[in-house]
Amino acid sequence: AGVQISPVTENAIVANRPWWERYQPISYLLETRSGSEQDFANMVRRCNVLGVRVYVDIVFNHMAGGDGTVVGTAGSTAQPNNKDYPAVPYSYFDFHASCSINNYNDAREVRNCELVGLKDLDQSKDWVQQRVVDFMNKLLDFGVAGFRVDAAKHMWPSDLKTIFQRLNNLSTAHGFLSNARPFIYQEVIDMGGEAVSKYEYVNLGFVTEFRYSASISRVFRGKDDLRWLINWGPEWGFMPSERALVFVDNHDNQRGHGAGGSDILNYKNPRQYKMATAFMLAYPFGIARVMSSFDFNDPDQGPPTTDGIHTRSPVINVDNLCNGGWICEHRWLPIYNMVTFRNVVGRQTPVRNWWDNGKNQVAFCRGNKGFIAFNGDSYDLNRTVATCLPSGTYCD
């Protein structure tokens, strides 16, 4: 088991404290509204003791934007307009020249210009590489198991390769095997038809498959028939399973940012969302990531707080669900149970005995270890099908 956590670096404090301020670093100090460096170290240690691995969402494509002097969550200051971040330190010479990304058919523009005004670091420079490698190795020393690389699409694969090769092995002091390497998955939004391709990154690690998110949401919204899921995989335009990090929604597209638009399912569509997540966990494709959210009405809204600043911890009810402004989809009983299903059937057990009604009712086995059925139609599914399971009485 593992958990992906929000960016851990000191970020610029933005008016009204939106969630996305965490993606605007001004230093590599471990101080955010989630807590201090000591809090972080304690969390990672406690998770590792219980066999829960921690994957850090890491931001090194850029530094924070903003006008004038920007103040961070650890009290550091920066002047983005001058590309001056003294708490790292980075200066004007560590960045690409300022330009906007307007043409996604130009790979150079996508990778060397500024994403929504964020100051674009030049990862080909030795000084920048060393700062990033030092920071990532510090996190590895704390016991993290790997990284989600934010905005990898906006960095050159050759620079990422150099950085990744310089990372330390995982820490044996935290229970990892000798010579174990960090697990890396890269955020590359590629829906097809652009200059930058997800396939440029598959030799470096796993890659986020955003077409999976958009496609599974369309199916369980009723815009495509469930029967077409019989060939779920590369035939749908996905990268190979052995390099795909898959999900129903993420922190961006559940809010309408990023890829997929209004098709993307989230916790506000609970029935379809549970079905889509169950299918993701039942079908052997990619490494699956389950979302765990906080409630929002405004797409910029930040997490629940104790005082308007510091993040409030979830409250766990007697039924094992959350409140206090947290959704905790991973605790929803169908999703919780489907994680167990996936762990039991494994990643290699093949799909057998696919059945469908030619529309939106489907069922299949995973070898002789698991069976699942889905009803996306508005009428009951009443059918005798082979379950491939040992004789017995099973509960839903």
C-alpha positions as CSV (number, residue, x, y, z in Angstrom):
1,A,0.0,0.0,0.0
2,G,1.1,3.5,-0.6
3,V,-0.1,7.1,-0.4
4,Q,0.7,10.1,-2.7
5,I,1.0,13.3,-0.6
6,S,0.7,16.9,-1.6
7,P,3.9,18.9,-2.4
8,V,6.0,19.3,0.7
9,T,8.1,22.3,-0.3
10,E,7.6,25.8,1.1
11,N,5.1,27.5,-1.2
12,A,4.0,31.1,-1.9
13,I,1.1,32.2,0.3
14,V,-1.7,33.1,-2.1
15,A,-4.8,35.2,-1.2
16,N,-7.7,33.1,-0.1
17,R,-5.4,30.1,0.2
18,P,-6.4,28.0,-2.9
19,W,-5.3,24.4,-3.1
20,W,-3.0,25.2,-6.0
21,E,-0.7,27.4,-3.9
22,R,1.1,24.1,-3.0
23,Y,2.3,23.9,-6.6
24,Q,4.0,27.3,-6.3
25,P,7.3,26.6,-4.5
26,I,9.6,29.4,-3.4
27,S,12.2,27.2,-1.6
28,Y,12.9,23.5,-0.9
29,L,12.3,23.9,2.9
30,L,9.9,21.4,4.3
31,E,7.3,23.7,5.8
32,T,3.7,23.9,4.5
33,R,0.3,24.3,6.0
34,S,0.4,20.5,6.5
35,G,3.2,20.9,9.0
36,S,6.9,21.1,9.6
37,E,9.9,19.1,8.5
38,Q,9.7,17.2,11.9
39,D,6.0,16.5,11.2
40,F,6.9,15.2,7.8
41,A,9.7,12.9,9.0
42,N,7.4,11.5,11.8
43,M,4.6,10.8,9.3
44,V,6.9,9.0,6.9
45,R,8.4,6.9,9.7
46,R,5.1,5.9,11.1
47,C,3.8,5.0,7.6
48,N,6.8,2.9,6.8
49,V,6.5,1.0,10.1
50,L,3.0,-0.1,9.0
51,G,4.1,-0.9,5.5
52,V,2.4,2.2,3.9
53,R,4.8,3.7,1.4
54,V,4.9,7.5,0.8
55,Y,5.2,9.0,-2.6
56,V,5.8,12.8,-2.8
57,D,4.2,15.0,-5.4
58,I,7.4,16.9,-6.3
59,V,7.5,20.2,-8.2
60,F,10.7,21.2,-9.9
61,N,9.5,22.3,-13.4
62,H,9.1,25.8,-12.1
63,M,9.1,28.2,-9.2
64,A,6.2,30.4,-8.0
65,G,4.8,33.3,-10.0
66,G,3.4,36.6,-8.7
67,D,4.1,40.3,-8.5
68,G,6.4,42.1,-6.1
69,T,7.7,40.3,-3.0
70,V,6.1,37.0,-2.4
71,V,6.1,35.4,1.1
72,G,6.2,31.7,1.7
73,T,4.8,29.3,4.3
74,A,8.2,29.1,6.1
75,G,8.7,32.9,6.1
76,S,11.0,33.0,3.1
77,T,10.6,35.7,0.5
78,A,11.1,35.7,-3.3
79,Q,10.7,38.1,-6.2
80,P,9.3,36.1,-9.1
81,N,9.4,39.0,-11.6
82,N,13.2,39.1,-11.0
83,K,13.4,35.3,-10.9
84,D,15.1,35.7,-7.5
85,Y,14.5,32.9,-4.9
86,P,17.2,33.4,-2.3
87,A,16.0,30.6,0.0
88,V,17.1,28.0,-2.6
89,P,19.0,30.0,-4.0
90,Y,17.9,30.4,-7.6
91,S,18.6,33.5,-9.6
92,Y,17.8,34.8,-13.1
93,F,20.5,32.6,-14.7
94,D,18.8,29.4,-13.5
95,F,15.6,29.9,-15.6
96,H,14.6,29.8,-19.3
97,A,13.8,33.2,-20.9
98,S,10.3,34.3,-20.2
99,C,7.7,33.4,-22.8
100,S,4.2,32.0,-22.7
101,I,2.9,28.6,-23.8
102,N,0.4,29.1,-26.6
103,N,1.2,26.5,-29.1
104,Y,1.1,22.9,-27.9
105,N,2.4,21.7,-31.3
106,D,5.8,23.2,-30.5
107,A,7.7,21.0,-28.1
108,R,10.3,23.6,-27.4
109,E,7.7,26.2,-26.4
110,V,5.9,23.6,-24.2
111,R,9.1,22.8,-22.4
112,N,11.0,26.1,-22.3
113,C,8.2,28.6,-21.8
114,E,6.2,29.5,-18.7
115,L,3.2,27.4,-17.7
116,V,0.5,29.9,-16.6
117,G,3.1,32.5,-15.6
118,L,5.2,30.1,-13.4
119,K,8.9,30.8,-13.7
120,D,10.4,28.0,-15.8
121,L,13.6,26.4,-14.4
122,D,16.3,25.3,-16.8
123,Q,16.9,21.7,-15.7
124,S,19.8,21.3,-18.1
125,K,21.9,23.6,-15.8
126,D,24.2,21.9,-13.3
127,W,23.2,24.2,-10.5
128,V,19.5,23.5,-11.0
129,Q,20.1,19.7,-11.3
130,Q,22.2,19.7,-8.1
131,R,19.5,21.6,-6.1
132,V,16.8,19.2,-7.3
133,V,18.8,16.1,-6.8
134,D,19.9,17.2,-3.3
135,F,16.3,17.9,-2.4
136,M,15.0,14.5,-3.7
137,N,17.8,12.6,-2.0
138,K,16.9,14.4,1.3
139,L,13.3,13.1,0.9
140,L,14.6,9.6,0.1
141,D,16.8,9.7,3.3
142,F,13.6,10.5,5.2
143,G,12.2,7.2,3.9
144,V,9.9,8.2,1.0
145,A,9.5,5.4,-1.7
146,G,9.2,7.6,-4.8
147,F,7.8,10.6,-6.5
148,R,5.0,11.9,-8.7
149,V,6.8,14.3,-11.0
150,D,4.5,17.3,-11.5
151,A,4.5,18.9,-15.0
152,A,7.0,16.3,-16.4
153,K,5.5,17.1,-19.9
154,H,7.0,20.6,-19.5
155,M,10.6,19.2,-19.0
156,W,13.0,17.6,-21.4
157,P,13.2,13.8,-21.0
158,S,17.0,14.0,-21.3
159,D,17.2,16.3,-18.3
160,L,14.8,14.2,-16.2
161,K,16.9,11.1,-17.1
162,T,20.1,12.8,-15.7
163,I,18.3,13.8,-12.5
164,F,16.7,10.4,-11.9
165,Q,20.0,8.6,-12.5
166,R,21.6,10.7,-9.7
167,L,19.0,9.7,-7.1
168,N,20.0,7.6,-4.1
169,N,18.6,4.1,-3.6
170,L,15.7,3.8,-1.2
171,S,16.7,3.9,2.5
172,T,17.4,0.5,4.1
173,A,17.0,2.2,7.4
174,H,13.3,2.5,6.6
175,G,12.9,-1.2,5.7
176,F,13.6,-1.1,1.9
177,L,15.7,-3.8,0.3
178,S,19.3,-3.0,-0.7
179,N,19.7,-1.4,-4.1
180,A,15.9,-0.7,-4.4
181,R,15.2,2.3,-6.6
182,P,12.6,5.0,-6.2
183,F,9.3,4.5,-7.9
184,I,8.8,7.4,-10.3
185,Y,5.7,8.3,-12.2
186,Q,5.5,11.4,-14.3
187,E,2.6,13.7,-15.0
188,V,2.3,13.9,-18.8
189,I,-1.1,15.0,-20.1
190,D,-1.3,13.5,-23.6
191,M,-4.7,13.1,-25.2
192,G,-3.1,12.7,-28.6
193,G,-2.4,15.2,-31.4
194,E,0.3,17.3,-29.6
195,A,4.0,17.7,-30.1
196,V,4.9,16.2,-26.7
197,S,4.1,12.4,-26.4
198,K,3.8,10.3,-23.3
199,Y,5.9,7.7,-25.0
200,E,8.9,9.9,-24.7
201,Y,8.8,9.3,-21.0
202,V,8.1,5.6,-20.7
203,N,11.8,4.7,-20.4
204,L,12.2,6.9,-17.4
205,G,9.4,5.4,-15.2
206,F,5.6,5.2,-15.1
207,V,3.5,7.8,-16.8
208,T,0.1,9.1,-15.9
209,E,-2.5,7.9,-18.4
210,F,-5.0,10.7,-18.7
211,R,-6.9,9.1,-21.6
212,Y,-7.8,6.3,-19.2
213,S,-9.4,8.8,-16.8
214,A,-11.4,10.5,-19.6
215,S,-12.4,7.2,-21.2
216,I,-13.6,5.4,-18.1
217,S,-15.6,8.5,-17.1
218,R,-17.3,8.6,-20.4
219,V,-18.3,4.9,-20.2
220,F,-19.7,5.1,-16.7
221,R,-21.5,8.3,-17.5
222,G,-23.4,6.3,-20.2
223,K,-21.7,8.1,-23.1
224,D,-20.1,4.8,-24.3
225,D,-21.4,1.3,-23.8
226,L,-19.8,-0.9,-21.1
227,R,-19.6,-3.8,-23.6
228,W,-16.7,-2.0,-25.3
229,L,-14.6,-2.5,-22.2
230,I,-13.9,-6.0,-23.4
231,N,-10.7,-4.7,-25.1
232,W,-9.9,-2.2,-22.4
233,G,-6.2,-1.2,-22.8
234,P,-3.9,0.0,-25.6
235,E,-6.7,-0.4,-28.2
236,W,-8.3,2.6,-26.4
237,G,-5.1,4.7,-27.1
238,F,-3.5,3.9,-23.7
239,M,0.2,3.3,-23.3
240,P,1.3,-0.2,-22.4
241,S,0.0,-1.5,-19.0
242,E,3.6,-2.0,-17.7
243,R,4.2,1.8,-17.8
244,A,0.7,3.2,-17.1
245,L,-0.4,4.9,-13.8
246,V,-4.2,4.9,-14.0
247,F,-6.9,6.7,-12.2
248,V,-10.6,7.8,-12.5
249,D,-9.9,11.4,-11.4
250,N,-7.0,13.4,-9.9
251,H,-6.8,16.7,-8.0
252,D,-6.8,18.6,-11.2
253,N,-9.4,17.1,-13.4
254,Q,-11.9,16.5,-10.7
255,R,-12.1,20.3,-10.6
256,G,-12.3,20.7,-14.4
257,H,-8.6,21.6,-14.7
258,G,-6.4,19.5,-17.0
259,A,-7.7,16.8,-19.3
260,G,-11.1,15.3,-19.8
261,G,-13.3,18.4,-19.2
262,S,-16.8,17.9,-17.8
263,D,-16.8,14.2,-18.6
264,I,-14.6,13.4,-15.6
265,L,-16.4,11.6,-12.7
266,N,-15.7,12.6,-9.2
267,Y,-17.1,12.1,-5.7
268,K,-20.1,14.3,-6.6
269,N,-21.4,11.4,-8.8
270,P,-21.1,8.7,-6.2
271,R,-22.9,5.8,-7.9
272,Q,-21.1,6.1,-11.3
273,Y,-17.8,7.0,-9.5
274,K,-17.9,3.8,-7.3
275,M,-18.6,1.7,-10.4
276,A,-15.8,3.3,-12.4
277,T,-13.4,2.9,-9.5
278,A,-14.5,-0.7,-9.0
279,F,-13.9,-1.5,-12.7
280,M,-10.4,0.1,-12.5
281,L,-9.5,-2.0,-9.5
282,A,-11.1,-5.2,-11.1
283,Y,-9.5,-5.0,-14.5
284,P,-5.8,-5.9,-14.9
285,F,-4.3,-2.7,-16.5
286,G,-1.6,-0.4,-15.1
287,I,-0.9,0.6,-11.5
288,A,-4.1,2.0,-10.1
289,R,-4.3,5.1,-7.9
290,V,-7.5,5.8,-5.8
291,M,-8.4,9.5,-5.2
292,S,-9.0,10.8,-1.7
293,S,-10.5,14.3,-1.7
294,F,-11.8,17.1,0.4
295,D,-15.2,18.6,-0.3
296,F,-15.3,21.7,-2.5
297,N,-17.9,24.0,-4.0
298,D,-15.4,26.4,-5.7
299,P,-12.7,24.8,-7.9
300,D,-10.0,27.0,-6.2
301,Q,-11.1,26.1,-2.7
302,G,-8.4,24.9,-0.3
303,P,-8.6,22.1,2.2
304,P,-10.5,22.2,5.5
305,T,-8.6,24.2,8.1
306,T,-8.5,24.7,11.9
307,D,-8.0,28.4,11.7
308,G,-8.1,29.5,8.1
309,I,-4.5,28.5,7.6
310,H,-3.5,25.1,9.1
311,T,-5.0,22.0,7.5
312,R,-7.5,20.2,9.6
313,S,-7.1,16.4,10.0
314,P,-10.1,14.2,8.9
315,V,-12.5,13.0,11.6
316,I,-13.1,9.3,11.3
317,N,-16.6,8.2,12.2
318,V,-17.7,4.9,13.8
319,D,-18.6,3.7,10.3
320,N,-15.0,4.2,9.2
321,L,-16.0,7.1,6.9
322,C,-14.7,10.7,7.2
323,N,-16.3,14.0,8.0
324,G,-14.9,17.5,8.9
325,G,-14.9,18.5,5.2
326,W,-13.0,15.4,4.0
327,I,-14.5,12.9,1.5
328,C,-12.0,10.0,1.9
329,E,-13.2,8.0,-1.1
330,H,-10.7,5.3,-0.2
331,R,-12.8,4.6,2.8
332,W,-16.1,4.1,0.9
333,L,-17.0,0.5,1.4
334,P,-17.2,-0.6,-2.3
335,I,-13.8,1.0,-3.0
336,Y,-12.2,-0.3,0.2
337,N,-13.4,-3.8,-0.6
338,M,-12.3,-3.6,-4.3
339,V,-8.7,-2.7,-3.1
340,T,-8.8,-6.1,-1.3
341,F,-10.2,-7.7,-4.5
342,R,-7.3,-6.3,-6.5
343,N,-4.7,-7.4,-4.0
344,V,-6.2,-11.0,-4.0
345,V,-6.4,-11.4,-7.8
346,G,-3.1,-9.7,-8.4
347,R,-1.9,-7.9,-11.5
348,Q,-1.2,-10.9,-13.7
349,T,-4.3,-13.1,-13.3
350,P,-6.1,-13.0,-16.7
351,V,-9.6,-11.9,-17.5
352,R,-11.8,-14.9,-18.3
353,N,-15.4,-15.6,-19.3
354,W,-16.3,-12.1,-20.3
355,W,-20.1,-11.8,-20.7
356,D,-22.1,-8.8,-21.8
357,N,-25.7,-8.2,-22.9
358,G,-24.6,-6.2,-25.9
359,K,-25.1,-2.9,-24.0
360,N,-24.3,-1.9,-20.5
361,Q,-24.3,-5.1,-18.5
362,V,-21.0,-6.9,-18.2
363,A,-19.4,-9.6,-16.0
364,F,-16.0,-11.3,-16.0
365,C,-13.7,-13.5,-14.0
366,R,-10.1,-13.0,-12.9
367,G,-8.8,-16.5,-13.3
368,N,-10.4,-18.6,-10.6
369,K,-9.7,-15.9,-7.9
370,G,-12.4,-13.3,-8.5
371,F,-15.7,-12.5,-10.3
372,I,-17.4,-9.2,-10.8
373,A,-20.5,-7.9,-12.6
374,F,-21.6,-4.4,-13.5
375,N,-25.0,-3.1,-14.5
376,G,-25.0,0.3,-16.2
377,D,-28.5,-0.2,-17.6
378,S,-31.7,1.2,-16.0
379,Y,-33.1,-2.3,-15.6
380,D,-32.1,-5.3,-13.5
381,L,-29.4,-7.7,-14.5
382,N,-30.9,-11.2,-14.1
383,R,-28.7,-13.8,-15.7
384,T,-26.9,-17.1,-14.9
385,V,-23.2,-16.7,-15.7
386,A,-20.1,-18.7,-14.9
387,T,-18.2,-17.2,-12.0
388,C,-15.1,-19.4,-12.3
389,L,-15.0,-19.5,-8.5
390,P,-15.1,-22.6,-6.1
391,S,-18.6,-23.7,-5.1
392,G,-20.1,-21.8,-2.2
393,T,-22.2,-18.8,-1.2
394,Y,-20.7,-15.4,-1.7
395,C,-21.9,-12.0,-0.5
396,D,-21.8,-8.8,-2.5
